[in-house]
């Protein structure tokens, strides 16, 4: 496509410059990577490398890149100069006092750099083999369609029931007075009163069953009445979610009238 129109035939006057076609060789991370590749290709030991052979192969690669008009980084030329220096120092005769120790070996610095580079390269390859998110493994995002899952109301714990009672008692203390008088509170009567309030069906908040003006005695009697009705399987406690307000209702299988309870 040229300017939005398909080009089906090449123009007769089309000129392709010689530099338009480039040949790319194996990519190396740097001169140390190239040296390590040349050493491993011949199964040589890094501690006992032949500087003459490695230098010759290295210069062949540099000359090849020059012929193919590939840009050479300065570090490749620095390494070539370093190899030439080591080769020339290896050709010089050594005195008997210098010895054959590592410090007198011109290859010592190059060997140290090659070993360090090989260690970090292997560590990088080991890290690359580890599973990577969005390359080897992918996170799954699945949405549950609405109405597919069924929520089961949690069971009402006795501890939460006592916490709700404590809240009622603390509010009932606000309505207490200093009058000292004898009160007659009947547990059966309070059970009948609770049944009357729940007789119409539906839910009623747990705290709404308490009459705060009766103070602590009235709250305790109402709480005991609720426990007796729950124990008799007449009432049931329901929560829509954990730590949600507690609601009370009659069980569906209950047909006991408040008057029957009063006579019981």
N, C-alpha and C positions, 0 to 999 in steps of 0.2 A: 504494500500500500504506500503510495507516494502522493502526499497532499490529498488524501481521501480517495484516490482513484487506484484501482488495481493495476499493477505493472506486470504484464504477462510475458514480455520479451525484453531482454537486455538491450540497452542502446548500443549502436555500433561504435560510437565515439567514447564508450566507457573506459576510463583509465583507472587501473588498480595499481597503486604504488607498491614498490617491493616490500616496504615495511608494514603493509597491511596484514600480512600473514606472519604470525609469531608462533614458535614452537616452545611449549612450556615443558621443562624437565621436572623430575621429581622435586617437590618442594621440600626444602630443609629449613629448620628453624634458625640456623646460623652456621658459622664455620665449625663449631664444636660438634653440631649435629651431623654435618657432612663427614668430619673425621671419624666419628663414632660409627657411622654407616659403612665407611670404607674398611675400618678395622674388623667389624663384625662380618662383613661379606667374605673376608678371607679367613674367618675363624682364628684370628690372632688374639694373643693375650695383651691386654692394655699395658701390663707391667713390662712387657718385652716386645715392643713394637719396632718394626723396621722403618726408621725415619726415611731412608732413601726410597723405598717402595711407596710409602704413604704420601710422601712429598710429590712423587711422580704422578700418582693417581689424582692427587688434589689439583695439581697444576693442569692436568688433562681436563678436569671438570671446569676449571676457571677458563681455560682456553676455549672450551666448547661453548660456554656461556657468552664469551666475547665474540665468537664467530656468529652466533645466533642473534647478536645485537641485543642481548639481555643486559639490563642494567645490573652492575655489580655493586653491592654495598661495600663500604669502606672496610668493614670488619673482615670481609673475605680476603681483601688485599693485605690487611694487617696479619691475618693468619698465614698467608702465603709467605710474607716476609719473615714471620717467626719460624716457620718450617725451614726456610732457607738458612736462617741463622743457626738453628739446631743442627742441620745437616752439615754445615761448614764446621761447627764446633766438634761434631762427631768425627770429622775427617782429620782434625788436628791431632798430632801425637800427644800423648799424656805422659807426664813425668811419673816416676815410680812413687814419689811422695804423695801425689794426689790420691792414689788408691782408687778403688772401684766402688766407694760408698755412694749412697743416694745423693748426697749433697754435691758431689762432683759430677753427677750425671746430667748432661744438658737437657735430657728428656723429663727430668723430675717435675718441673713446673707444669709442662704440658700434660703429663700423666695425672697429676693432681687435679687439674681442671677437667680432664676427661672423666675421671672417676666421680667427681662432684656433679658434673652435668648428667652422667648416666644415672646417678642415684635420684636426682630430682626428676629426671624424665620418667623413670620407672614409677616414682610416686605419683606423678601426674597421670600416667596411664592407668594405675590402680584406681585413682579417684574417678577417672572417666568410665571405668567399668561398673561403678556403683549405679544402681537404679536412680534415674533422675526424673523428677516430676515434669510432665508435659513432653517427655521424650520417650521414656520407657514405660512409665505408668501414668495414668490419667485419672484425675478426680472425677467421681461420678456424682452427678446432681440429678436426683430423682424427686419429683414432687408427688405427694399422695393426693389423688383426686378428692375433691370435697365430698363428704358423706361416706367415704369408704371405711374409715376407722370409726369404731364405736367406743365412746368414752364410758368407762365403768366408774360410777361414783365410789370414792374410797370409803372404807369403813370408819365410823366415828370412834376415835380412841377415847378411853376413859380419862386420859390426861387432859385432852382438849375440853372434855365436858367439865372437868374440875376447874380449868382455867376460865371457862365461860361463867361458872358459878362464882368464882372469885370476883370477876368483873361486876356481876349483879350485886354481890354483897358490898363491894366498895361503893357502888352507887346508892345502895339502900341505906348506908350509914349517913348519907347526906339528909335523909328524911327522919332520922331518929330524934327523939326528944328526951328530956330528962324526967318525964313522968314515970312513976313507978306504979304499975298496976298489973293485975293478974289477967292474962289473956288466955282464952280457951281456944285452941286451934286443934281441929280434928284432921287426922290424916285421911280418913275415909271421905270426909267432906271435901277436902282439897282435891282428892282424886276425882270425885264426881264433878267438881268445878272445871278441872282440866279437860275431862271428857266432854263436858258441855261446850267448851270453847272449840274443841276439835271435832265436834259431832257433824258439823256441816261439810267436812271433807277438805281436802287441800292441805297446804303446808302453812305452818305458823312458826315464826322465829322463836328460838328457844328463850331469848330474853323477854319476849312479850308475854310469856306465861307468868311472870313474876310481878307482883304488885309492890312497888318500892315503898309505898307509904306504910306497909306493914313492918318494915324494918327487917332485921336479921332473922327473928323467929319466923316471920311469914315466908321469907326466902328459903329457909332451911326446910320448912314443912312442904313447900311447893317442890323443892328438889327431891325430897324423899318420896313424895307422891309420884313424881316422874320416874324415879327409879323403880318403884313398885309396879307401875304400869308397863315399863319396858321389860321388867323381869317376867311379868305375866303375858308377854308377847302381845300386848294391846297397842302399844305405841312403838314407833321406830324412829330413829334419828338418821338424818340424811345430810350429807355435805356435797356440794357440787364440785369442790376441788379441795386439795389439802390446805388446811388453815383457813378455810372459808367459814362464814357464819353457819351455825348449826340450826337446822330446821326440824320440826317435829310434826308428825302426822299419824293418823290412825292406820293400822295395817289393813290391807284390803280384805283379809279374811276375818276381820273383827266385826261381829254383829251385836256386841254387848251394848246395851243402852245405859246412859248415866244412872237412871233410876234403878236398874238391875245391879249396878255396882254399889249403889248406896244400901241396897238390901242385902248385899252379899256379906 
